[in-house]
């Protein structure tokens, strides 16, 4: 997002007001509000453009292999804009691996997907100690029964009692045996 000269002057005044609070002129307030509206509109427009690009990419992917040149161009643009390739993209590129552009894009998408998965796993690993601490207070989570550590903390809502276990039905109860229809010849003899 780029700011024009007037927008930068308003932004500079807004920062000065934030750093040195004092009486603010009505004109400065209106300018700041207009700048905020302009930034919000630019963000909304960026989101609309991104949604259009992703929908266009999906249309081209669905029309493969006939839309190969358009798909690879759109995918490269989307990757440059921060798009995280999904399983559909990887599958499409694997199917078209014989094309050198697709092969290069497949490798690029694999690296991006691996980084994304590692980042998510690292985020989960960072939160694991907190979760582990809470799990120890659950019944059967490692706290000894009767030592008082499994009591709920004050202010926490009570947990509902576990539902009684239902017996697992047998396959014959779920799927009763089918009666085989009598052949037409046997019905005539019986009648």
Residue pairs with C-beta under 8 A, 6 or more apart in sequence:
1 39
1 42
1 46
3 11
7 35
7 38
10 31
10 32
10 34
10 35
11 35
13 28
13 31
13 32
14 28
14 32
14 35
17 24
17 28
17 32
50 81
53 74
53 77
53 78
53 81
53 83
54 78
54 83
56 74
57 71
57 74
57 75
57 78
57 83
58 88
60 67
60 70
60 71
60 74
61 67
61 71
61 88
61 89
61 92
63 71
64 71
64 92
64 95
64 96
65 95
65 96
68 96
68 99
68 102
71 92
72 99
72 101
72 102
72 105
75 83
75 85
75 89
75 105
75 109
76 105
79 85
79 105
79 108
79 109
79 112
84 112
84 113
84 116
85 109
85 112
85 113
89 109
90 106
90 109
90 110
90 113
93 102
93 103
93 105
93 106
93 109
94 106
96 102
97 103
97 106
135 141
135 142
136 142
136 143
136 149
137 143
137 149
137 150
138 150
139 145
139 150
143 149
143 150
152 158
152 159
